[in-house]
């Protein structure tokens, strides 16, 4: 039993060492995109709750934590009361640094919006 626990711990530790990747693309409203199958009318808004990242036509989903972080970033981005440099420009361009999980979703470490 101790040997199995040691092996599981080793593999768990190695996943942390996975190199980070960076994606640049357009942030879309995932709910809109699933209904309309068109990215042009589905730009992310402050009211969006689920997001996709369109990188040259390849769509990436976000894990739950990253989606929540992205929502908070979108709210801060459009809140001029607390951020005088905030913008509501569309489409929303972002650079995401993180890891692609085995389920195909991005786990973000850094979210930068333009």
C-alpha positions as CSV (number, residue, x, y, z in Angstrom):
1,X,0.0,0.0,0.0
2,X,2.8,2.4,0.9
3,X,4.5,1.7,-2.5
4,X,1.3,2.5,-4.4
5,X,0.9,5.8,-2.4
6,X,4.5,6.7,-3.2
7,X,4.0,6.1,-6.9
8,X,0.8,8.1,-7.0
9,X,2.5,11.0,-5.1
10,X,5.4,10.9,-7.6
11,X,3.1,11.1,-10.6
12,X,1.1,13.8,-9.0
13,X,4.3,15.8,-8.3
14,X,5.4,15.4,-11.9
15,X,2.2,16.9,-13.3
16,X,3.0,20.1,-11.5
17,X,6.3,20.3,-13.5
18,X,4.5,20.3,-16.8
19,X,5.6,23.3,-18.9
20,X,3.3,26.2,-19.2
21,X,1.9,27.0,-22.7
22,X,0.6,30.4,-24.0
23,X,-2.4,31.0,-26.2
24,X,-3.4,34.2,-27.8
25,X,-6.9,34.7,-29.2
26,X,-10.4,36.1,-28.9
27,X,-12.5,35.4,-25.8
28,X,-16.0,34.3,-26.7
29,X,-19.2,33.7,-24.8
30,X,-19.4,29.9,-24.7
31,X,-23.2,29.8,-24.2
32,X,-23.8,32.0,-27.3
33,X,-21.3,30.0,-29.4
34,X,-22.9,26.7,-28.5
35,X,-26.3,28.0,-29.7
36,X,-25.3,30.1,-32.7
37,X,-22.2,28.2,-34.0
38,X,-20.8,31.6,-35.0
39,X,-18.1,33.6,-33.2
40,X,-18.9,37.0,-34.8
41,X,-22.0,37.5,-32.8
42,X,-20.6,35.8,-29.6
43,X,-18.0,38.3,-28.3
44,X,-17.6,37.9,-24.6
45,X,-19.4,40.6,-22.5
46,X,-19.3,41.5,-18.8
47,X,-22.5,39.5,-18.4
48,X,-21.0,36.3,-19.9
49,X,-20.6,33.5,-17.4
50,X,-18.8,30.8,-19.5
51,X,-16.0,31.5,-21.9
52,X,-14.1,30.0,-24.9
53,X,-10.8,31.0,-26.4
54,X,-10.7,31.1,-30.2
55,X,-7.2,30.7,-31.4
56,X,-7.2,30.8,-35.2
57,X,-10.4,28.8,-35.4
58,X,-9.5,26.3,-32.7
59,X,-11.8,26.6,-29.7
60,X,-10.5,26.0,-26.2
61,X,-12.7,25.7,-23.1
62,X,-11.6,26.7,-19.6
63,X,-11.7,24.7,-16.4
64,X,-14.0,25.9,-13.6
65,X,-11.4,27.9,-11.7
66,X,-10.0,29.5,-14.9
67,X,-13.5,30.4,-16.1
68,X,-14.2,32.1,-12.7
69,X,-10.9,34.0,-13.0
70,X,-11.8,35.1,-16.5
71,X,-15.2,36.3,-15.4
72,X,-13.6,38.4,-12.6
73,X,-11.1,39.8,-15.2
74,X,-13.9,40.7,-17.6
75,X,-15.8,42.5,-14.8
76,X,-12.7,44.5,-13.8
77,X,-12.0,45.2,-17.4
78,X,-15.3,47.0,-17.9
79,X,-15.6,48.7,-14.5
80,X,-14.5,52.3,-15.0
81,X,-15.5,53.2,-11.4
82,X,-12.7,51.2,-9.9
83,X,-10.4,51.1,-13.0
84,X,-10.0,54.4,-15.0
85,X,-8.1,52.6,-17.7
86,X,-10.9,50.0,-18.2
87,X,-12.1,49.4,-21.7
88,X,-15.2,47.8,-23.2
89,X,-13.6,47.2,-26.6
90,X,-14.8,44.2,-28.6
91,X,-13.7,41.7,-29.6
92,X,-11.9,40.9,-26.4
93,X,-8.3,39.8,-27.1
94,X,-6.4,37.8,-24.5
95,X,-3.2,36.0,-23.8
96,X,-3.6,33.0,-21.6
97,X,-0.6,31.2,-19.9
98,X,-1.3,27.9,-18.3
99,X,-1.6,24.2,-19.0
100,X,-3.9,22.1,-21.2
101,X,-5.5,19.5,-19.0
102,X,-6.2,15.9,-20.2
103,X,-9.9,16.8,-20.7
104,X,-8.9,19.4,-23.3
105,X,-9.6,22.4,-21.0
106,X,-7.2,25.2,-20.2
107,X,-6.1,25.7,-16.6
108,X,-4.8,29.3,-16.6
109,X,-2.0,30.7,-14.5
110,X,-2.0,34.2,-16.1
111,X,-4.8,36.0,-17.9
112,X,-3.8,39.2,-19.8
113,X,-6.5,41.1,-21.7
114,X,-5.9,43.8,-24.3
